[in-house]
Amino acid sequence: FLLSYLGYFKGTVISKLTTRTMSANTSMLFGIIISLIGACIFLFCSLVGFTNSVIVFVCVYIVFTGLPFVFINSSALAISSHNDKANASSIFNFIFSLFALVSVLTLQFLKTNPIVLLPSIIVALLILGLFICRRFLALTSKQ
């Protein structure tokens, strides 16, 4: 359980150290790709039936290592243009909590194997995030 939060802490520290060398957009893409690698390993292992607690926690560790790159930079980019920073930050945190709620409700209502469904949801959300991030980069580069 603590291994996943150690991954999040490691990702936060690395994200802070790379702010001078990487732009926020590049850092967000880097974080999505790291998380996507962990989620794909998790999905592959669950599809072939090779799941145990070590595999699950190592994959979650990799996913949680990439998430701070996304969360920190996306919230910084979104909040930087708002006048009311406290309100914008609370809305951003609410959106992140909503993702967890949707994932748990999906796992509850779909009567399939949760060890296959969970990484599938994570991979789908990360691919969606990668698509949105690339669209955002394309739109901002045209301006």
C-alpha positions in Angstrom: 0.0 0.0 0.0 2.8 2.4 0.9 4.7 1.5 -2.2 2.3 3.4 -4.4 2.6 6.5 -2.3 6.4 6.2 -2.5 6.0 6.2 -6.2 3.9 9.4 -6.0 6.5 11.0 -3.7 9.3 10.0 -6.1 7.4 11.4 -9.1 6.8 14.6 -7.2 10.5 15.0 -6.4 11.6 14.2 -10.0 9.0 16.6 -11.4 10.3 19.4 -9.2 13.9 18.6 -10.2 13.0 18.6 -13.9 11.0 21.9 -14.0 14.1 23.8 -15.1 14.9 21.4 -18.0 11.5 20.5 -19.3 8.5 22.6 -20.2 5.2 22.0 -18.5 3.7 20.5 -21.7 6.7 18.1 -22.2 6.5 17.1 -18.5 2.8 16.3 -18.8 3.4 14.1 -21.8 6.3 12.4 -20.0 4.1 11.7 -17.0 1.3 10.3 -19.1 3.7 8.0 -20.9 5.2 6.8 -17.6 1.8 6.1 -16.2 0.7 4.5 -19.5 3.7 2.1 -19.4 2.8 1.0 -15.9 -0.9 0.6 -16.8 -0.1 -1.4 -19.9 2.2 -3.8 -17.9 -0.7 -4.2 -15.4 -3.2 -4.9 -18.2 -0.9 -7.4 -20.0 -0.1 -9.3 -16.7 -3.8 -9.4 -15.9 -4.8 -10.6 -19.3 -2.3 -13.5 -19.3 -3.2 -14.4 -15.7 0.0 -13.4 -14.1 -1.2 -11.3 -11.2 -0.2 -11.3 -7.6 0.2 -8.6 -5.1 3.8 -7.8 -6.1 2.9 -7.3 -9.8 -0.1 -5.1 -8.8 1.9 -2.9 -6.5 4.8 -2.5 -8.8 2.5 -1.5 -11.7 0.6 0.9 -9.4 4.0 2.3 -8.3 4.9 3.0 -11.9 1.5 4.6 -12.6 1.8 6.7 -9.4 5.3 7.8 -10.4 4.0 9.4 -13.6 0.9 11.0 -12.1 2.6 14.0 -10.4 4.1 15.1 -13.7 0.6 15.4 -15.0 -1.2 16.8 -11.9 1.3 19.4 -11.0 1.8 20.8 -14.5 -1.8 20.6 -15.6 -3.0 22.4 -12.5 -0.2 25.0 -12.8 -1.2 25.7 -16.4 -4.9 25.8 -15.6 -4.6 28.0 -12.5 -2.1 30.4 -14.0 -4.7 32.2 -16.1 -7.3 32.5 -13.3 -7.7 35.4 -11.0 -9.3 33.3 -8.2 -6.5 30.7 -7.7 -8.1 29.1 -4.6 -11.4 28.5 -6.3 -9.6 27.1 -9.4 -7.5 24.8 -7.3 -10.5 23.4 -5.4 -12.3 22.7 -8.7 -9.2 20.9 -10.0 -9.0 18.7 -6.9 -12.7 18.0 -7.2 -12.2 16.8 -10.8 -9.4 14.5 -9.7 -11.6 13.0 -7.0 -14.4 12.6 -9.6 -12.1 10.4 -11.7 -11.6 8.0 -8.7 -15.4 8.0 -8.1 -16.1 7.1 -11.7 -13.5 4.3 -11.6 -14.9 2.8 -8.5 -18.5 3.0 -9.7 -17.6 1.4 -13.0 -15.9 -1.5 -11.2 -19.0 -1.9 -9.1 -21.6 -1.9 -11.8 -19.7 -3.9 -14.5 -19.8 -7.6 -13.4 -16.5 -8.6 -14.9 -13.1 -9.5 -13.5 -11.9 -6.4 -11.7 -8.3 -7.3 -12.0 -8.7 -7.0 -15.8 -11.2 -4.1 -15.8 -9.2 -1.8 -13.6 -6.1 -1.6 -15.8 -8.4 -1.3 -18.8 -10.0 1.8 -17.3 -6.6 3.2 -16.4 -5.2 2.6 -19.9 -8.4 4.1 -21.5 -8.2 7.2 -19.3 -4.5 7.7 -19.9 -4.9 7.4 -23.7 -7.7 9.9 -23.5 -5.5 12.2 -21.5 -2.7 11.7 -24.0 -5.0 12.6 -26.8 -6.3 15.7 -25.0 -2.8 16.8 -24.1 -1.6 16.4 -27.7 -4.6 18.4 -28.9 -3.9 21.1 -26.4 -0.3 21.3 -27.5 -1.4 21.5 -31.2 -3.8 24.3 -30.4 -1.3 26.3 -28.3 1.4 26.0 -30.9 -0.8 27.5 -33.6 -1.3 30.7 -31.5 
